[in-house]
Amino acid sequence: MKRIKALLIAAIALNAAAQNVQLHYDFGHTINSNLSNRPSVTTTVEMFKPDGLGSTFLFVDIDYQRDGVAGAYWEISREFNFTRDKHWAAHIEYNGGLSSDEDTWNATRFQHALLLGCAYNWHNASYSSTFSIQAMYKRYFKNRHWKLDGFNGFQLTGVWSTTFGRRGLCTFSGFIDVWYDKNVSGKLITLTEPQFWFNLNAIKGWEKVKLSIGTEVEMSNCFVYDRLGRNNRFYCIPTAAAKWTFN
């Protein structure tokens, strides 16, 4: 799991703080033998906080193997609104993390990445549907671990969320990223993670139960490394998931 951004867009539209924690069971290692060393469990913590100037968003993914934590990844971003309607914003973001090998315990540090750009945020009249698109310059910094030089790239991001059904029973949300990484044979990398949730607090008598049950499907090209160190292929990997929202 790389990121789950729908919380950010929904909270921007509602101008409210939001936090949640998610638990995902990943089926990648069971449906594809090339991914036999892929961690099976991931937890995600997200936070969004608006203020008078814009908003701050962050999330942390932690992956687990049977005998401990396998890796962690986090992103933090800040937006500064520059139009009165709050549709347009300047965007600054940091990405970073690490992962470890299941058998040898060798750790891999990801290249630091700093992103700068512009975001357009939209919502419908009822705030039940939201969308954001971000166009960003992406700077990768030198990595001593893999002896990788720093370089300049770009990233395009789209994020969506729509809640529907009786009393908001269902939510369909997700994101799509497209970015350039010269260390992957100079290829474009595509990653999208749509999610579908059943919101139990929409059921009569369960209003205080902030639990959602659902799934995420990670679809990517040139992103996921297999056990042979290859990442030049397409994968479609589902999860079974639960989410607790704190507001």
Beta strands, then each sheet from edge to edge (+ up, - down):
strand 1: 18-26
strand 2: 41-50
strand 3: 54-65
strand 4: 68-81
strand 5: 88-100
strand 6: 107-109
strand 7: 113-123
strand 8: 129-140
strand 9: 151-164
strand 10: 170-181
strand 11: 187-192
strand 12: 195-199
strand 13: 211-221
strand 14: 234-245
sheet 1: 6+ 5- 4+ 3- 2+ 1- 14+ 13- 11+ 10- 9+ 8- 7+
sheet 2: 6+ 5- 4+ 3- 2+ 1- 14+ 13- 12+
end
